[in-house]
Amino acid sequence: MRTVSELMSKRNDQIWSVGPQSSVFDALQVLADHDVGALMVLDKGKLVGVFSERDYTRKIALAGRSSKDTRVADIMTSQVLTVTAHTRTRDCMALMSQKKIRHLPVMDGDTPIGMISIRDIMDDIISDHELTISQLQSYIAS
């Protein structure tokens, strides 16, 4: 399996983020505009949380709160687990599975450099398995 940096090198990544004082409604608009499931919450470039669709559904929709009147800081996940560019994708998968999370910010020290999702990890696993199958078929045919 690859490292996070290898996964990220295949994508034209940008960091999609909102500030902690943004409204939840505005954060939802950013999610929709970029077809992503989570955003980093950055305050002066520093990672202070993650806002996800799951945060919205559980802390706004089910709680009967207004997304226009609630700030991201009020509902974001502030205890954020992160990885580095050198973390192996297998380790990311284990962490995501253990902690029941779908997104991991990728950090270079205190600087956010990207975000990976469970989908990125699954695509990597599928690619790895396809390569193994191809190699085994080639070996059997020879």
N, C-alpha and C positions, 0 to 999 in steps of 0.2 A: 504494500500500500504506500501511497505517496505522503508527502508532507503537505501541510496547509498551503505553503507558498507555491508548490507545484499545482495544486488545485486552483489557486487564485490567479496563477499566470495564464491559465486557459480562458479566463474571463476578462472582460473589459470592466473591471470593478470601479465603482464609485462608492463612497461612503454616504449612504442616505441617513440623514439625522434630523433631529429637531432639538430645540432647546427645552429645558425643563418648564419654562413658563408658557410654552406653546399650548394652545387648547388641544384637547383630545381630538376634536373635529378636524383641526388643521393637520394633526399627525395622521389621522385616517386618510386625509386627502393625499398626503405624501406616500403612504402605503399604496393607495390605489394608483396614483400617477406612475409609480415605478414598479408596480406589480411585485411587491415584496411583502413578506409577512412580519417583518420586525425592523425597527429603526434603532440606531444608537441614539442615546440622549446625551448630548454634549453641552457642557457649560464652559465657555472660553476654551474650547478645544479639548477639554478633559472629559473622559467618559464618566458619567454619573449614574447611568442606568440604561435599560433597554425597554422600549415600548413595543408590544406585540399585539397581534390580533387577539391573542388569548387574554392579555390584560384588558382589552376593550370588552370582550364578551363577558368576562367574569366580574369585572369591577365597575363597568358602566351599564351595559345592556341588562344584565341580570339584576343589578342593584337599583335599576330605575333612575340612574343619574343622567344628567345632560352632558353630551360630549362637547357642546359649545361652551358650557359654563364650568367645565372641569379642566384643570391644568394637568399636563403630562406628569409633572412631578408628584401629583397626588395619587397616581395609580401605577406608575412605572415600576419595573422590577429594579430595585436599587442594589441588591446583593448579586452582582453580576459575576458570572464565571467567565473567564477569558482563556484564550490560548495564544500561542506565539506562532509565527510563520514556520517554525521548525517542528511544531507538534505533528506527530503522525496522525493520519486520518483515522486509523484504528483506535487511537487513544481518544480522539474527538468523539467517535461513535460510542465508546464505552462511557465517557463522561455524559454525553447527551442521554444515553439510555438510563444510567444510574440516577441522574438528576431530573429526568423527565422534561427536558428542554429541547427546543427545536433550532435554536440559533446561538452561535458563539461569536462574540466579537474577537477579532484577531488584533493583537497589540504588539507593538515594538517598543518595549519599555512602557512609558505612559502615553504613547501616541497610538491612537487607533489607526489601523491600516486596512481594515476590511471586516467583513462578516461572512461566516459560512453557515449554511443551513443543513438540516438533516437530508434534504434533497441533494445537496452537493456531495455529501458523504455517500448516499445511496448510489448516485451516478458513478462515483469512483469505485465502489464495490462491484457494480455491474460491469464496468469497463475492465476491471481486474479479472473478474470471472470469465468474461468473453475472451480475453487474451489467453487465459489458462486453457480454456476449452479449445481454442484455435491451435495452441501449441500441442496439446494432447492429440488432437485429430491429425496434425501434421506428423507427429511421432508415430502414431498407429499406422498411418498410410505409408510410411517409409520403410 
